Amino acid sequence: MNKEQLRQHLYNDTIAEAVKYVNTITDEESLAVYAYNYNWDNGFAVPYAILKNNSCSLSIALLLFELADGFTFLKSKEVDSALPEWSSFMKELYGKVMNNTFPAGNVSFTPELSKFQLLKIEKLISDDEHVFITPIEGIDYHIYL
C-alpha cells in the first residue's frame, strides 16, 4: 500500500479519475484505507466503484454501509424519496450484504456504535441482519490520510 499515492488520488482526482483509480486497486487494505478516507460530499460514484472492485471484502462493504449512515437505513429499511441517490445506494448495498456477495477478507470492521445505539438497533433487526453490527477481526484500516 502506497499511502502517498492514495492521498494524492483522494484529494486531487476528479470523480471520473477517482473511479478509474479505484478500479486499479488490487489489494484489500488499500481499498479499505481509500474507502475510510473518502469524502462523501463527492457523491456515490466512487463508493459504487469500491463495491464493484474485486478486492472489496465484507468488512469494506460494512464500512461503506456505516459511513453512508446505513444504521438509519437499518432502522426502517424505507426508501427516502428526498434522497433518491442515497436510498438507491443503501438498497443495493444492503441487498449485496444480505446475499453474501462479499468475501470475508483480511481487514477488520467494528461498528462505531455506543452500547445504547447497539441495543436499540438489535431490537429492530432480524437475526440475519446482525451481520451489519457484528465486529470482524483483521487488519485495522483506520489510517487517516
N, C-alpha and C positions, 0 to 999 in steps of 0.2 A: 504494500500500500504506500503510495506516494502522497503524503499529506499536503505538500505544497501544490502538487498538480490538482488534487481535489479542491483545495481552497481557490485556486485560480479559476477553475471551471464553475464553482459555486457562485463566485462573486463577479465574474467578468463575462460569462456567456449570456447570449440571448436565450430565450426559451427554446428556440429551434436548435441552437448549438448545444444546450444542456441536454436535450433529448438525445441528440446524436452521441454526446459523450456518455450518457448513462447506458446507451446501447453497447458501448465498447467496454464497459466494466465487466471483468470476468471473475472477480473474487468477491465473495460474500461480505468480507469485512469492509472493503472499500465501499461497496454498495450500501452497507449499513451506516457507515460514517456519513456518506453523502446524504442519505435519507434523514438522518438525525439532524443534520445542519441545514436542510432545505428550508428556504423561505416560502412559506405557504401563501404569502401575498402574491406570488408569481403564478398562482393557479394550479391546475391539476394535470397539465400535460406531462410534467416531469414525474409526479407520483405514479401516473399510469405507466410511464416508461419503466419505472423501477419495478412495478408489479409484473411487467412482461419480461423483464430481464431473467435469463436462465439461472442467475445466481441468487434470485430472490427467494429467501427461505421464509418459513413460518414466522420466525422472530421479526424479520424485516416487515412482513405484511402486518403483523400485530403492532409494530412500531408506527407504521403509517396510519393504521386504524386509530391508534391512540392520539397521534399528533393531529389528525383530522377531526378530532372531537367525536370519535366513534362511540364513546360511552354515552353521549347524548343520544346517538342513534340506537344503541342497545336498549335504552330505557323505553322507547316507544316503537322502534322499527318502522316508523312512518316517514313517508317522503315529505319533505318541506318544500312546498311549491314556491316559496320565496327564495329558496336556494337550490335551484334545479341541478347545477353542476355538482355541488356537494352531495346532494341526495343520490344522484346517479353514481358517483364515485363510491359512496358508502354502500349502496345496494350491491354493486359489483364486488367490492372487496369483501363484504360480509358473506356473499354467496360463495366466493372462492375459498374463504377460510372454512366455512361450514362444509364445503365439498372436498376438503383435504387436498386442495390443489398444490400447496406449497410443501417442499421437503423440510425435514427437521432442521438441518443446517448446524452451524457451529457457533453462532453468536447468541448472546443472551437476550432475554426480554423479561423485564419486570415492570408490571403496570404501575404507573405512578398515581396510586390511589391511597387516600387515607383509610384507616380501618373503618371509619364510618361510611365513606363512599363505597368501599368494598362490600360491606354488609348490605347496604342499600341496593346495590346492583345485583348481588347474589339472590335477593328476594324476587327480582324482576326477570331473571333469565332462566332458561332451561338448563338441564344438565349438560347438553351438547354445547351450549354457548359458554360454558366455563373455560373453554379454550382461550377466550378473549381476556380472561383475568388470571390465568394460571402462569406463574413465572416459568421461564425456560432457562436452564443453566447453560453457560457457554462463555465465549469471549465477550468482554464488555466493549461495546461500540460507542459508548458515551464519550466521544472525543470532540471537543469544540474546535472548530477551525476558524 
